[in-house]
Amino acid sequence: MKTIFLVALATIILLCSSSMVTAEEKPGIDILTQNSWNGSWASDEYSLLILQNGSFIAGSYTPDNITARDPGLLKGTLSEDGCTFSGIWSEAGTVSLILADDGESFSGTGTVNQEGLMEEPFTYTIHGTREGTRQDVNNTWTGTWKTGSKTYNLTQNGTALSGSYIPFDLDSDEPGLIDGVISEDGKIMNGTWIETGKFSFIMSDDGLTFNGTYTTELTEQAVTDSWNGIKI
């Protein structure tokens, strides 16, 4: 009886060991060789297109509602195991503003770069008014300006202009930077705007979803929010 018990016990141990080896040796998804990131993904408010070729990876995203969100680019790198795609997201476009004769307001248009699945460029109008008194009579664009959705802080130095803007509602838009050139008569500013932040996506074991985070600034103190997606 003791012999039978020992044989049975040895058999059970052997079977368990065999199962463990089989589980450990079971091949998983090789993200790098199978280019598992490659393809279309869907997340809240965006459609993403990610292109992967081995360790090379890049992407773009298009909002479901172009009037509420901007399209953008994803540039980054893959971790050694290919599971994590992290880098910098960016949204950009152009802006053209005309200063009123009294120097107290401006109006103009802006565009959003045609990225991702956008079929045509998106153009919008801008109207702003000066906050407070004029700070520099020789550089009339310098100062704080408010539009219907943002506060702009602009600095003019001759024909060069630079500045930043902060949306009233940080949940629906991101802060950004402006660089431009002012016409010789000081009335027209043509330039570009850009919004950037960090992102990090981690792919699931089955390669069908990712869980991620993003920030709306490049600083270490930037607030982190979630950005998750599924493959479609």
Buried (B, 14 or more C-beta within 10 A) or exposed (E): EEEEEEEEEEEEEEEEEEEEEEEEEEEEBEBBEEBBBBBEBEBEEBBBBBBBEEEEBBBBBBBEEBEEBBBBBBBBEBBEEBBBBBBBBBBBBBBBBEBEEEBBBBBBEBBBBBBBBBEEEBEEEBEBEBEEEBEEEEBBBBBBBBBEEBBBBBBBEEEEBBBBBEBEEEEEBBBBBBEBEBEEEBBBBBBBBBBBBBBBBBBEEEBBBBEBBBBBBEEEEEEEEEBBBEBE
